[in-house]
Structures are given as structure tokens and as C-alpha cells.
Amino acid sequence: MGGSGLMEDLNESFREINTQTENTEENKRLELSRWTWFMLISIIAVLTVLYVNSVFKVNSILADINQQEMLLESLKNNNYLLISQAEKLQSADRICKIAEASLGLVRNDKIPEELRQK
């Protein structure tokens, strides 16, 4: 009986060693798993921040583009008004009226002889 008690003690010791080894491997797996999750969550958080930042930048750029397009339309309208004013100021009727009123020039309805010969 003394021999079987010794065997049982040895078997019990081996079971404890195996249990401890399994526990340390399980702890390592849990620790590795915790670090993996931590890194995964950290990467997702950084990517989310980068995405939100890019969305804000895109919105800002779109607002700038919209503002520049409105400015362009305003400048085109002003340019059109200036062109029409320049055409109005260059009209022959206006120039003739000013020449007759201010300078005392007289309108000659006859065609100049130099033009008749050609």
C-alpha cells in the first residue's frame, strides 16, 4: 500500500504541474488576446479620427469652392454690365450728339468725295 500511495502522490503532482502549465498557457493566450483587442480598437479609433478629419477638410474645401463659384458669377455679371456700358458709350449716336453740342460740329449728310471715288 505504501507504493500505491507514492504513485498517487506522483500522479497528483503531475496533474498539478499539467494544470499549472495549462493555466499559464491560457493566461498567455488571454494576455495575447487582450493586447490584440487593444491594438485593434486603437487602430480603429485612429482610423475613425482620420476619417472624420478628412470629412471636415472635404466639407471646408467644398464650402470654399462654392464661395469661389459665387464670386466668379458676380464678376461675370459685373463684366457683362461693364461691356454693355462700354458699348453704350461707344455708340455713334451718342458721340455725334456730344460732338454737335459740346464742340459745335455740324453733321454733313453728303458722302465725302474721297469715298465716292472708291
C-alpha positions in Angstrom: 0.0 0.0 0.0 2.9 2.3 0.6 3.9 2.0 -3.0 0.5 2.9 -4.4 0.3 5.9 -2.1 3.6 7.1 -3.5 2.3 6.6 -7.1 -0.9 8.5 -6.3 1.2 11.3 -4.8 3.3 11.4 -8.0 0.3 11.3 -10.2 -1.2 14.1 -8.2 2.0 16.2 -8.6 2.0 15.6 -12.4 -1.7 16.7 -12.6 -0.9 19.9 -10.7 2.1 20.6 -12.9 0.0 20.0 -16.0 -2.8 22.2 -14.6 -0.3 25.0 -13.9 1.2 24.6 -17.3 -2.2 24.8 -18.9 -3.1 27.8 -16.8 0.0 29.7 -17.8 -0.6 28.9 -21.5 -4.2 30.0 -21.1 -3.1 33.2 -19.3 -0.6 33.9 -22.2 -3.4 33.4 -24.7 -5.7 35.7 -22.7 -3.0 38.2 -22.4 -2.2 38.0 -26.1 -5.9 38.2 -26.9 -6.2 41.3 -24.7 -3.3 43.0 -26.4 -4.7 42.0 -29.8 -8.1 43.6 -28.9 -6.4 46.7 -27.5 -4.4 47.2 -30.7 -7.4 46.5 -32.9 -9.5 49.0 -31.0 -6.7 51.6 -31.1 -6.2 51.2 -34.8 -10.0 51.5 -35.4 -10.0 54.7 -33.2 -7.1 56.3 -35.1 -8.7 55.4 -38.5 -12.0 56.9 -37.3 -10.4 60.1 -36.2 -8.6 60.3 -39.6 -11.8 59.7 -41.5 -13.7 62.4 -39.5 -10.8 64.8 -40.1 -10.9 64.2 -43.8 -14.7 64.7 -43.9 -14.2 68.1 -42.2 -11.5 69.0 -44.7 -13.6 68.0 -47.7 -16.6 70.0 -46.4 -14.3 73.0 -45.9 -12.9 72.7 -49.4 -16.4 72.3 -50.8 -17.5 75.5 -49.0 -14.5 77.3 -50.4 -15.3 76.1 -53.9 -18.9 77.2 -53.5 -17.8 80.7 -52.3 -15.4 81.0 -55.2 -18.1 80.0 -57.7 -20.4 82.7 -56.3 -17.6 85.2 -56.6 -16.9 84.1 -60.2 -20.6 84.6 -61.1 -20.6 88.0 -59.5 -17.5 89.0 -61.5 -19.0 87.7 -64.7 -22.2 89.8 -64.1 -20.1 92.9 -63.4 -18.0 92.2 -66.6 -21.2 91.9 -68.6 -22.5 95.2 -67.2 -19.2 97.0 -68.0 -19.2 95.6 -71.5 -22.7 96.9 -72.1 -21.8 100.3 -70.6 -18.7 100.5 -72.9 -20.8 99.6 -76.0 -23.4 102.3 -75.0 -20.6 104.9 -74.5 -19.1 104.0 -77.9 -22.3 104.3 -79.9 -22.2 106.7 -82.9 -25.4 108.5 -82.0 -24.0 109.4 -78.5 -20.7 110.6 -79.9 -22.4 112.7 -82.6 -24.7 114.4 -80.0 -21.7 115.2 -77.8 -19.7 116.5 -80.9 -22.6 118.7 -82.0 -23.5 120.0 -78.5 -20.1 120.5 -76.9 -17.8 121.1 -79.8 -20.2 122.8 -82.2 -19.5 120.4 -85.0 -22.0 120.2 -87.9 -23.1 117.0 -89.4 -22.6 116.7 -93.1 -25.0 114.4 -94.8 -23.1 114.4 -98.1 -20.7 111.5 -98.7 -17.1 112.7 -98.9 -15.7 112.7 -102.3 -12.8 110.5 -101.4 -15.2 107.8 -100.5 -17.3 108.3 -103.7 -14.3 107.6 -105.9 -13.6 104.2 -104.5 
